Amino acid sequence: MNPQVKHVEPMPNYKLKVQFENNETKEFDAIPFLDKGVFKELKNEAYFKQVRVAFGSVEWPHKQDFSKDTLYLLGTPLGA
């Protein structure tokens, strides 16, 4: 079972810096998702920056979200 998200920070170029409960930090690239359905709204950088932690995952005000599993499995580990 993958750890839950405890902190998220938007970064340039549609990336998220995600810190998990196990203290791992990963960079998640949202670009591959930006042309798909509800995620198209994330192309607006001001909106993208409104990301927040919700229920151990991340979401935006209009309910777009990425699961903790997607973030953890597709994220690239960052140094401490």
N, CA, C and O atoms as a CHARMM CRD file, in Angstrom:
* protein
*
  320
    1    1 MET  N      0.84700  -1.18800   0.00000 PROA 1      0.00000
    2    1 MET  CA     0.00000   0.00000   0.00000 PROA 1      0.00000
    3    1 MET  C      0.89100   1.24900   0.00000 PROA 1      0.00000
    4    1 MET  O      1.83600   1.34600   0.78300 PROA 1      0.00000
    5    2 ASN  N      0.58500   2.18100  -0.86800 PROA 2      0.00000
    6    2 ASN  CA     1.40200   3.38400  -0.98500 PROA 2      0.00000
    7    2 ASN  C      1.03100   4.41100   0.07600 PROA 2      0.00000
    8    2 ASN  O     -0.12200   4.48200   0.50200 PROA 2      0.00000
    9    3 PRO  N      2.02200   5.21600   0.50600 PROA 3      0.00000
   10    3 PRO  CA     1.76600   6.20900   1.56300 PROA 3      0.00000
   11    3 PRO  C      0.88300   7.34900   1.07300 PROA 3      0.00000
   12    3 PRO  O      0.78900   7.61900  -0.12400 PROA 3      0.00000
   13    4 GLN  N      0.24100   8.00700   2.02800 PROA 4      0.00000
   14    4 GLN  CA    -0.61900   9.14400   1.70700 PROA 4      0.00000
   15    4 GLN  C      0.21900  10.41100   1.55600 PROA 4      0.00000
   16    4 GLN  O      1.33800  10.50000   2.06000 PROA 4      0.00000
   17    5 VAL  N     -0.34600  11.38000   0.85500 PROA 5      0.00000
   18    5 VAL  CA     0.29600  12.67500   0.66100 PROA 5      0.00000
   19    5 VAL  C      0.10700  13.51300   1.92400 PROA 5      0.00000
   20    5 VAL  O     -0.99100  13.57500   2.47700 PROA 5      0.00000
   21    6 LYS  N      1.18600  14.15800   2.37700 PROA 6      0.00000
   22    6 LYS  CA     1.03300  15.05800   3.52500 PROA 6      0.00000
   23    6 LYS  C      1.30200  16.51600   3.14800 PROA 6      0.00000
   24    6 LYS  O      0.91400  17.42300   3.88400 PROA 6      0.00000
   25    7 HSD  N      1.96800  16.75300   1.99900 PROA 7      0.00000
   26    7 HSD  CA     2.20200  18.13200   1.54600 PROA 7      0.00000
   27    7 HSD  C      2.39200  18.13200   0.03800 PROA 7      0.00000
   28    7 HSD  O      2.99200  17.21600  -0.52400 PROA 7      0.00000
   29    8 VAL  N      1.87500  19.17000  -0.61100 PROA 8      0.00000
   30    8 VAL  CA     2.07000  19.32400  -2.06200 PROA 8      0.00000
   31    8 VAL  C      2.41100  20.77800  -2.35400 PROA 8      0.00000
   32    8 VAL  O      1.88200  21.70400  -1.73900 PROA 8      0.00000
   33    9 GLU  N      3.31500  20.94600  -3.31500 PROA 9      0.00000
   34    9 GLU  CA     3.74800  22.27900  -3.71000 PROA 9      0.00000
   35    9 GLU  C      3.81600  22.33300  -5.23800 PROA 9      0.00000
   36    9 GLU  O      4.51600  21.53100  -5.85500 PROA 9      0.00000
   37   10 PRO  N      3.08600  23.28400  -5.85500 PROA 10     0.00000
   38   10 PRO  CA     3.18200  23.40300  -7.31400 PROA 10     0.00000
   39   10 PRO  C      4.54800  23.94200  -7.70500 PROA 10     0.00000
   40   10 PRO  O      5.11300  24.78800  -7.01200 PROA 10     0.00000
   41   11 MET  N      5.07200  23.45000  -8.81100 PROA 11     0.00000
   42   11 MET  CA     6.37400  23.86900  -9.32100 PROA 11     0.00000
   43   11 MET  C      6.20900  24.32900 -10.77300 PROA 11     0.00000
   44   11 MET  O      5.15900  24.10000 -11.37400 PROA 11     0.00000
   45   12 PRO  N      7.22900  24.97100 -11.34000 PROA 12     0.00000
   46   12 PRO  CA     7.13900  25.37600 -12.75100 PROA 12     0.00000
   47   12 PRO  C      6.95100  24.17500 -13.67700 PROA 12     0.00000
   48   12 PRO  O      7.24500  23.03800 -13.30800 PROA 12     0.00000
   49   13 ASN  N      6.46200  24.44400 -14.87000 PROA 13     0.00000
   50   13 ASN  CA     6.29400  23.42900 -15.91200 PROA 13     0.00000
   51   13 ASN  C      5.33700  22.30200 -15.52100 PROA 13     0.00000
   52   13 ASN  O      5.55300  21.14600 -15.88400 PROA 13     0.00000
   53   14 TYR  N      4.28900  22.64100 -14.78500 PROA 14     0.00000
   54   14 TYR  CA     3.23000  21.68300 -14.43500 PROA 14     0.00000
   55   14 TYR  C      3.74600  20.46500 -13.67300 PROA 14     0.00000
   56   14 TYR  O      3.33300  19.33200 -13.92100 PROA 14     0.00000
   57   15 LYS  N      4.64200  20.72600 -12.75900 PROA 15     0.00000
   58   15 LYS  CA     5.13700  19.65500 -11.89200 PROA 15     0.00000
   59   15 LYS  C      4.65700  19.91600 -10.47200 PROA 15     0.00000
   60   15 LYS  O      4.40500  21.05500 -10.07900 PROA 15     0.00000
   61   16 LEU  N      4.53600  18.83700  -9.71900 PROA 16     0.00000
   62   16 LEU  CA     4.16900  18.93200  -8.31000 PROA 16     0.00000
   63   16 LEU  C      5.28800  18.32500  -7.47200 PROA 16     0.00000
   64   16 LEU  O      5.81600  17.26400  -7.80200 PROA 16     0.00000
   65   17 LYS  N      5.64000  18.99700  -6.40200 PROA 17     0.00000
   66   17 LYS  CA     6.55300  18.44100  -5.41000 PROA 17     0.00000
   67   17 LYS  C      5.66300  17.85500  -4.32100 PROA 17     0.00000
   68   17 LYS  O      4.93300  18.58000  -3.64400 PROA 17     0.00000
   69   18 VAL  N      5.73100  16.54900  -4.16200 PROA 18     0.00000
   70   18 VAL  CA     4.80000  15.84500  -3.27900 PROA 18     0.00000
   71   18 VAL  C      5.57400  15.17600  -2.15000 PROA 18     0.00000
   72   18 VAL  O      6.49900  14.40100  -2.39300 PROA 18     0.00000
   73   19 GLN  N      5.19000  15.47900  -0.91800 PROA 19     0.00000
   74   19 GLN  CA     5.79600  14.82800   0.24500 PROA 19     0.00000
   75   19 GLN  C      4.78700  13.83200   0.80600 PROA 19     0.00000
   76   19 GLN  O      3.61900  14.15600   1.01700 PROA 19     0.00000
   77   20 PHE  N      5.26400  12.62000   1.03900 PROA 20     0.00000
   78   20 PHE  CA     4.41100  11.54500   1.52300 PROA 20     0.00000
   79   20 PHE  C      4.62100  11.31100   3.01200 PROA 20     0.00000
   80   20 PHE  O      5.59800  11.78000   3.59500 PROA 20     0.00000
   81   21 GLU  N      3.68700  10.57600   3.62200 PROA 21     0.00000
   82   21 GLU  CA     3.74500  10.30200   5.06600 PROA 21     0.00000
   83   21 GLU  C      5.00600   9.54100   5.48000 PROA 21     0.00000
   84   21 GLU  O      5.42400   9.61700   6.63500 PROA 21     0.00000
   85   22 ASN  N      5.61000   8.81100   4.54500 PROA 22     0.00000
   86   22 ASN  CA     6.82800   8.07100   4.88300 PROA 22     0.00000
   87   22 ASN  C      8.06900   8.94700   4.72300 PROA 22     0.00000
   88   22 ASN  O      9.19300   8.44800   4.75200 PROA 22     0.00000
   89   23 ASN  N      7.86000  10.26300   4.55400 PROA 23     0.00000
   90   23 ASN  CA     8.90000  11.28000   4.40100 PROA 23     0.00000
   91   23 ASN  C      9.64400  11.23100   3.07600 PROA 23     0.00000
   92   23 ASN  O     10.65900  11.91000   2.92000 PROA 23     0.00000
   93   24 GLU  N      9.16500  10.44500   2.12100 PROA 24     0.00000
   94   24 GLU  CA     9.72400  10.50500   0.77200 PROA 24     0.00000
   95   24 GLU  C      9.14800  11.72400   0.07100 PROA 24     0.00000
   96   24 GLU  O      7.99200  12.09100   0.28400 PROA 24     0.00000
   97   25 THR  N      9.96400  12.34500  -0.76700 PROA 25     0.00000
   98   25 THR  CA     9.50800  13.46900  -1.58000 PROA 25     0.00000
   99   25 THR  C      9.73000  13.11100  -3.04500 PROA 25     0.00000
  100   25 THR  O     10.80600  12.65300  -3.43100 PROA 25     0.00000
  101   26 LYS  N      8.70000  13.32600  -3.84900 PROA 26     0.00000
  102   26 LYS  CA     8.77800  12.99900  -5.27000 PROA 26     0.00000
  103   26 LYS  C      8.28200  14.16600  -6.10600 PROA 26     0.00000
  104   26 LYS  O      7.47600  14.98200  -5.66100 PROA 26     0.00000
  105   27 GLU  N      8.79200  14.21800  -7.33900 PROA 27     0.00000
  106   27 GLU  CA     8.32400  15.20100  -8.31000 PROA 27     0.00000
  107   27 GLU  C      7.40300  14.47900  -9.28200 PROA 27     0.00000
  108   27 GLU  O      7.76600  13.46400  -9.87500 PROA 27     0.00000
  109   28 PHE  N      6.20000  15.02900  -9.43000 PROA 28     0.00000
  110   28 PHE  CA     5.20600  14.43600 -10.32900 PROA 28     0.00000
  111   28 PHE  C      4.97600  15.37700 -11.50200 PROA 28     0.00000
  112   28 PHE  O      4.66200  16.55100 -11.30700 PROA 28     0.00000
  113   29 ASP  N      5.13200  14.86900 -12.70800 PROA 29     0.00000
  114   29 ASP  CA     4.94400  15.64200 -13.93200 PROA 29     0.00000
  115   29 ASP  C      3.50800  15.46600 -14.42400 PROA 29     0.00000
  116   29 ASP  O      3.11200  14.37100 -14.82200 PROA 29     0.00000
  117   30 ALA  N      2.72900  16.55100 -14.39400 PROA 30     0.00000
  118   30 ALA  CA     1.32500  16.47900 -14.80700 PROA 30     0.00000
  119   30 ALA  C      1.13400  16.67300 -16.30900 PROA 30     0.00000
  120   30 ALA  O      0.02700  16.46800 -16.80700 PROA 30     0.00000
  121   31 ILE  N      2.17000  17.05800 -17.04000 PROA 31     0.00000
  122   31 ILE  CA     2.03600  17.35800 -18.47400 PROA 31     0.00000
  123   31 ILE  C      1.34900  16.23700 -19.26700 PROA 31     0.00000
  124   31 ILE  O      0.48300  16.54300 -20.08700 PROA 31     0.00000
  125   32 PRO  N      1.68600  14.96600 -19.06700 PROA 32     0.00000
  126   32 PRO  CA     1.02200  13.92700 -19.87400 PROA 32     0.00000
  127   32 PRO  C     -0.49800  13.85400 -19.70000 PROA 32     0.00000
  128   32 PRO  O     -1.18100  13.22700 -20.50900 PROA 32     0.00000
  129   33 PHE  N     -1.02100  14.47700 -18.67200 PROA 33     0.00000
  130   33 PHE  CA    -2.45300  14.40300 -18.37800 PROA 33     0.00000
  131   33 PHE  C     -3.22900  15.63900 -18.84700 PROA 33     0.00000
  132   33 PHE  O     -4.46000  15.61700 -18.86000 PROA 33     0.00000
  133   34 LEU  N     -2.53600  16.71200 -19.23100 PROA 34     0.00000
  134   34 LEU  CA    -3.18000  18.00100 -19.46000 PROA 34     0.00000
  135   34 LEU  C     -4.09700  18.06200 -20.67400 PROA 34     0.00000
  136   34 LEU  O     -4.88700  18.99900 -20.79000 PROA 34     0.00000
  137   35 ASP  N     -4.01700  17.10400 -21.57100 PROA 35     0.00000
  138   35 ASP  CA    -4.90400  17.08900 -22.73700 PROA 35     0.00000
  139   35 ASP  C     -6.06800  16.11800 -22.56200 PROA 35     0.00000
  140   35 ASP  O     -6.81400  15.86900 -23.50900 PROA 35     0.00000
  141   36 LYS  N     -6.22700  15.57500 -21.37600 PROA 36     0.00000
  142   36 LYS  CA    -7.24600  14.56100 -21.12100 PROA 36     0.00000
  143   36 LYS  C     -8.41400  15.13400 -20.30400 PROA 36     0.00000
  144   36 LYS  O     -8.22900  15.55600 -19.16200 PROA 36     0.00000
  145   37 GLY  N     -9.58500  15.14300 -20.88300 PROA 37     0.00000
  146   37 GLY  CA   -10.83000  15.45900 -20.17200 PROA 37     0.00000
  147   37 GLY  C    -10.76000  16.57500 -19.16100 PROA 37     0.00000
  148   37 GLY  O    -10.40400  17.70700 -19.48900 PROA 37     0.00000
  149   38 VAL  N    -11.10500  16.24700 -17.91800 PROA 38     0.00000
  150   38 VAL  CA   -11.21000  17.25100 -16.85200 PROA 38     0.00000
  151   38 VAL  C     -9.87500  17.91600 -16.52800 PROA 38     0.00000
  152   38 VAL  O     -9.85100  18.99600 -15.93700 PROA 38     0.00000
  153   39 PHE  N     -8.76700  17.28600 -16.90700 PROA 39     0.00000
  154   39 PHE  CA    -7.45000  17.83800 -16.58100 PROA 39     0.00000
  155   39 PHE  C     -7.06000  19.02100 -17.47000 PROA 39     0.00000
  156   39 PHE  O     -6.09000  19.71800 -17.16900 PROA 39     0.00000
  157   40 LYS  N     -7.79800  19.26200 -18.56200 PROA 40     0.00000
  158   40 LYS  CA    -7.46500  20.36800 -19.46600 PROA 40     0.00000
  159   40 LYS  C     -7.43200  21.70900 -18.73800 PROA 40     0.00000
  160   40 LYS  O     -6.64400  22.58900 -19.08600 PROA 40     0.00000
  161   41 GLU  N     -8.27900  21.86300 -17.73500 PROA 41     0.00000
  162   41 GLU  CA    -8.32300  23.12000 -16.97600 PROA 41     0.00000
  163   41 GLU  C     -7.00400  23.39700 -16.24500 PROA 41     0.00000
  164   41 GLU  O     -6.69900  24.54600 -15.92700 PROA 41     0.00000
  165   42 LEU  N     -6.23000  22.35100 -15.98200 PROA 42     0.00000
  166   42 LEU  CA    -4.96400  22.52300 -15.27000 PROA 42     0.00000
  167   42 LEU  C     -3.92300  23.24700 -16.11800 PROA 42     0.00000
  168   42 LEU  O     -2.89300  23.67100 -15.59400 PROA 42     0.00000
  169   43 LYS  N     -4.17400  23.39500 -17.41700 PROA 43     0.00000
  170   43 LYS  CA    -3.25200  24.13600 -18.28000 PROA 43     0.00000
  171   43 LYS  C     -3.17100  25.60400 -17.88000 PROA 43     0.00000
  172   43 LYS  O     -2.18700  26.27600 -18.18700 PROA 43     0.00000
  173   44 ASN  N     -4.19500  26.10500 -17.20000 PROA 44     0.00000
  174   44 ASN  CA    -4.17800  27.46400 -16.67100 PROA 44     0.00000
  175   44 ASN  C     -3.24500  27.45700 -15.45600 PROA 44     0.00000
  176   44 ASN  O     -3.56900  26.87200 -14.42200 PROA 44     0.00000
  177   45 GLU  N     -2.08300  28.11200 -15.59000 PROA 45     0.00000
  178   45 GLU  CA    -1.07800  28.02900 -14.51900 PROA 45     0.00000
  179   45 GLU  C     -1.57600  28.55200 -13.17800 PROA 45     0.00000
  180   45 GLU  O     -1.24700  27.99500 -12.13100 PROA 45     0.00000
  181   46 ALA  N     -2.36700  29.61800 -13.20600 PROA 46     0.00000
  182   46 ALA  CA    -2.90400  30.15500 -11.94500 PROA 46     0.00000
  183   46 ALA  C     -3.80100  29.12700 -11.27500 PROA 46     0.00000
  184   46 ALA  O     -3.77900  28.98600 -10.05300 PROA 46     0.00000
  185   47 TYR  N     -4.58100  28.41700 -12.05600 PROA 47     0.00000
  186   47 TYR  CA    -5.44600  27.37200 -11.51000 PROA 47     0.00000
  187   47 TYR  C     -4.61100  26.18200 -11.02700 PROA 47     0.00000
  188   47 TYR  O     -4.88000  25.62200  -9.96500 PROA 47     0.00000
  189   48 PHE  N     -3.60600  25.80100 -11.80500 PROA 48     0.00000
  190   48 PHE  CA    -2.73900  24.68000 -11.42800 PROA 48     0.00000
  191   48 PHE  C     -2.13700  24.90100 -10.04400 PROA 48     0.00000
  192   48 PHE  O     -1.98200  23.96100  -9.26500 PROA 48     0.00000
  193   49 LYS  N     -1.80100  26.15000  -9.74900 PROA 49     0.00000
  194   49 LYS  CA    -1.15900  26.49100  -8.46900 PROA 49     0.00000
  195   49 LYS  C     -2.11000  26.38800  -7.28300 PROA 49     0.00000
  196   49 LYS  O     -1.67600  26.50800  -6.13800 PROA 49     0.00000
  197   50 GLN  N     -3.40000  26.16900  -7.53500 PROA 50     0.00000
  198   50 GLN  CA    -4.38200  26.04700  -6.44500 PROA 50     0.00000
  199   50 GLN  C     -4.47200  24.61900  -5.88800 PROA 50     0.00000
  200   50 GLN  O     -5.38200  24.31100  -5.11800 PROA 50     0.00000
  201   51 VAL  N     -3.54700  23.76300  -6.26900 PROA 51     0.00000
  202   51 VAL  CA    -3.53900  22.37800  -5.79300 PROA 51     0.00000
  203   51 VAL  C     -3.46100  22.34500  -4.26800 PROA 51     0.00000
  204   51 VAL  O     -2.84500  23.21300  -3.64900 PROA 51     0.00000
  205   52 ARG  N     -4.08800  21.33800  -3.67300 PROA 52     0.00000
  206   52 ARG  CA    -4.04800  21.17000  -2.21400 PROA 52     0.00000
  207   52 ARG  C     -4.14300  19.68900  -1.87800 PROA 52     0.00000
  208   52 ARG  O     -4.57000  18.87000  -2.69200 PROA 52     0.00000
  209   53 VAL  N     -3.73400  19.37100  -0.66000 PROA 53     0.00000
  210   53 VAL  CA    -3.85400  18.00200  -0.16200 PROA 53     0.00000
  211   53 VAL  C     -5.30000  17.77300   0.24900 PROA 53     0.00000
  212   53 VAL  O     -5.91000  18.62300   0.89800 PROA 53     0.00000
  213   54 ALA  N     -5.84800  16.62100  -0.13100 PROA 54     0.00000
  214   54 ALA  CA    -7.21500  16.26700   0.25300 PROA 54     0.00000
  215   54 ALA  C     -7.32400  14.75200   0.36500 PROA 54     0.00000
  216   54 ALA  O     -7.07000  14.03600  -0.60400 PROA 54     0.00000
  217   55 PHE  N     -7.69000  14.27400   1.51300 PROA 55     0.00000
  218   55 PHE  CA    -7.93800  12.83800   1.73600 PROA 55     0.00000
  219   55 PHE  C     -6.73200  11.97500   1.35700 PROA 55     0.00000
  220   55 PHE  O     -6.88500  10.90100   0.77500 PROA 55     0.00000
  221   56 GLY  N     -5.52800  12.45900   1.69400 PROA 56     0.00000
  222   56 GLY  CA    -4.31900  11.67900   1.43800 PROA 56     0.00000
  223   56 GLY  C     -3.85400  11.70400   0.00400 PROA 56     0.00000
  224   56 GLY  O     -2.94400  10.96600  -0.37400 PROA 56     0.00000
  225   57 SER  N     -4.48000  12.55900  -0.80500 PROA 57     0.00000
  226   57 SER  CA    -4.13600  12.69300  -2.20600 PROA 57     0.00000
  227   57 SER  C     -4.03500  14.19100  -2.50800 PROA 57     0.00000
  228   57 SER  O     -3.87500  14.98900  -1.58500 PROA 57     0.00000
  229   58 VAL  N     -4.12600  14.58900  -3.79400 PROA 58     0.00000
  230   58 VAL  CA    -4.15700  16.01200  -4.12600 PROA 58     0.00000
  231   58 VAL  C     -5.36100  16.30000  -5.00900 PROA 58     0.00000
  232   58 VAL  O     -5.81200  15.44500  -5.77300 PROA 58     0.00000
  233   59 GLU  N     -5.87700  17.52900  -4.88800 PROA 59     0.00000
  234   59 GLU  CA    -7.00800  17.92600  -5.72600 PROA 59     0.00000
  235   59 GLU  C     -6.98000  19.42400  -5.96900 PROA 59     0.00000
  236   59 GLU  O     -6.24500  20.17000  -5.32100 PROA 59     0.00000
  237   60 TRP  N     -7.81100  19.84700  -6.93100 PROA 60     0.00000
  238   60 TRP  CA    -7.99800  21.25300  -7.27400 PROA 60     0.00000
  239   60 TRP  C     -9.43700  21.62900  -6.96900 PROA 60     0.00000
  240   60 TRP  O    -10.27000  20.75600  -6.72700 PROA 60     0.00000
  241   61 PRO  N     -9.74000  22.94700  -6.97900 PROA 61     0.00000
  242   61 PRO  CA   -11.08700  23.39800  -6.60100 PROA 61     0.00000
  243   61 PRO  C    -12.24300  22.77100  -7.38500 PROA 61     0.00000
  244   61 PRO  O    -13.32600  22.58700  -6.82900 PROA 61     0.00000
  245   62 HSD  N    -12.03600  22.43700  -8.66800 PROA 62     0.00000
  246   62 HSD  CA   -13.12300  21.84900  -9.45900 PROA 62     0.00000
  247   62 HSD  C    -13.07200  20.32600  -9.45400 PROA 62     0.00000
  248   62 HSD  O    -13.61600  19.66600 -10.33900 PROA 62     0.00000
  249   63 LYS  N    -12.40900  19.78900  -8.44300 PROA 63     0.00000
  250   63 LYS  CA   -12.39800  18.35300  -8.12900 PROA 63     0.00000
  251   63 LYS  C    -11.52600  17.48500  -9.04600 PROA 63     0.00000
  252   63 LYS  O    -11.64300  16.26000  -9.00700 PROA 63     0.00000
  253   64 GLN  N    -10.65700  18.08400  -9.86500 PROA 64     0.00000
  254   64 GLN  CA    -9.66300  17.25200 -10.53600 PROA 64     0.00000
  255   64 GLN  C     -8.74900  16.71000  -9.43500 PROA 64     0.00000
  256   64 GLN  O     -8.47800  17.39800  -8.45100 PROA 64     0.00000
  257   65 ASP  N     -8.28800  15.49900  -9.60300 PROA 65     0.00000
  258   65 ASP  CA    -7.39700  14.94700  -8.58700 PROA 65     0.00000
  259   65 ASP  C     -6.48300  13.88300  -9.17400 PROA 65     0.00000
  260   65 ASP  O     -6.73400  13.32400 -10.24200 PROA 65     0.00000
  261   66 PHE  N     -5.41000  13.62600  -8.43200 PROA 66     0.00000
  262   66 PHE  CA    -4.51900  12.50400  -8.70800 PROA 66     0.00000
  263   66 PHE  C     -4.46700  11.67600  -7.43800 PROA 66     0.00000
  264   66 PHE  O     -4.30800  12.21600  -6.34300 PROA 66     0.00000
  265   67 SER  N     -4.59800  10.37900  -7.58100 PROA 67     0.00000
  266   67 SER  CA    -4.56800   9.50600  -6.40500 PROA 67     0.00000
  267   67 SER  C     -3.15200   9.41900  -5.84300 PROA 67     0.00000
  268   67 SER  O     -2.17200   9.67200  -6.54300 PROA 67     0.00000
  269   68 LYS  N     -3.06800   9.06100  -4.58500 PROA 68     0.00000
  270   68 LYS  CA    -1.75900   8.87300  -3.95500 PROA 68     0.00000
  271   68 LYS  C     -0.96400   7.81300  -4.70000 PROA 68     0.00000
  272   68 LYS  O      0.26000   7.90800  -4.79800 PROA 68     0.00000
  273   69 ASP  N     -1.65100   6.80400  -5.22800 PROA 69     0.00000
  274   69 ASP  CA    -0.96400   5.73600  -5.95200 PROA 69     0.00000
  275   69 ASP  C     -0.33800   6.26100  -7.23800 PROA 69     0.00000
  276   69 ASP  O      0.81300   5.94500  -7.54000 PROA 69     0.00000
  277   70 THR  N     -1.08400   7.05800  -7.99700 PROA 70     0.00000
  278   70 THR  CA    -0.54900   7.64600  -9.22800 PROA 70     0.00000
  279   70 THR  C      0.64600   8.53500  -8.91300 PROA 70     0.00000
  280   70 THR  O      1.67900   8.45200  -9.57700 PROA 70     0.00000
  281   71 LEU  N      0.50600   9.38000  -7.90600 PROA 71     0.00000
  282   71 LEU  CA     1.58600  10.29500  -7.53400 PROA 71     0.00000
  283   71 LEU  C      2.83500   9.54000  -7.08500 PROA 71     0.00000
  284   71 LEU  O      3.95500   9.90400  -7.44400 PROA 71     0.00000
  285   72 TYR  N      2.63200   8.50200  -6.30900 PROA 72     0.00000
  286   72 TYR  CA     3.76500   7.75300  -5.76400 PROA 72     0.00000
  287   72 TYR  C      4.44300   6.89700  -6.83700 PROA 72     0.00000
  288   72 TYR  O      5.67000   6.87300  -6.93400 PROA 72     0.00000
  289   73 LEU  N      3.65200   6.20500  -7.62700 PROA 73     0.00000
  290   73 LEU  CA     4.21700   5.28000  -8.61000 PROA 73     0.00000
  291   73 LEU  C      4.82700   5.99100  -9.81400 PROA 73     0.00000
  292   73 LEU  O      5.81500   5.51600 -10.37400 PROA 73     0.00000
  293   74 LEU  N      4.24800   7.13000 -10.22200 PROA 74     0.00000
  294   74 LEU  CA     4.76300   7.84900 -11.38000 PROA 74     0.00000
  295   74 LEU  C      5.70000   9.00300 -11.01600 PROA 74     0.00000
  296   74 LEU  O      6.31200   9.61300 -11.89200 PROA 74     0.00000
  297   75 GLY  N      5.80600   9.29500  -9.72200 PROA 75     0.00000
  298   75 GLY  CA     6.68500  10.38100  -9.27400 PROA 75     0.00000
  299   75 GLY  C      8.14200   9.97400  -9.32900 PROA 75     0.00000
  300   75 GLY  O      8.48400   8.79800  -9.20200 PROA 75     0.00000
  301   76 THR  N      9.00100  10.97600  -9.52300 PROA 76     0.00000
  302   76 THR  CA    10.44500  10.78500  -9.53700 PROA 76     0.00000
  303   76 THR  C     10.99800  11.19200  -8.17200 PROA 76     0.00000
  304   76 THR  O     10.75800  12.31300  -7.72400 PROA 76     0.00000
  305   77 PRO  N     11.73400  10.29800  -7.50300 PROA 77     0.00000
  306   77 PRO  CA    12.26400  10.64200  -6.17400 PROA 77     0.00000
  307   77 PRO  C     13.17100  11.88500  -6.20200 PROA 77     0.00000
  308   77 PRO  O     13.98300  12.05900  -7.11100 PROA 77     0.00000
  309   78 LEU  N     13.01300  12.72900  -5.20000 PROA 78     0.00000
  310   78 LEU  CA    13.87300  13.90400  -5.02600 PROA 78     0.00000
  311   78 LEU  C     14.73100  13.68600  -3.80200 PROA 78     0.00000
  312   78 LEU  O     14.32200  13.00400  -2.86300 PROA 78     0.00000
  313   79 GLY  N     15.90700  14.25500  -3.80800 PROA 79     0.00000
  314   79 GLY  CA    16.78700  14.15700  -2.63100 PROA 79     0.00000
  315   79 GLY  C     16.19200  14.88800  -1.44600 PROA 79     0.00000
  316   79 GLY  O     15.38800  15.80400  -1.61900 PROA 79     0.00000
  317   80 ALA  N     16.57300  14.49900  -0.26600 PROA 80     0.00000
  318   80 ALA  CA    16.01900  15.09500   0.95500 PROA 80     0.00000
  319   80 ALA  C     16.43400  16.54400   1.09800 PROA 80     0.00000
  320   80 ALA  O     16.05800  17.20100   2.06800 PROA 80     0.00000
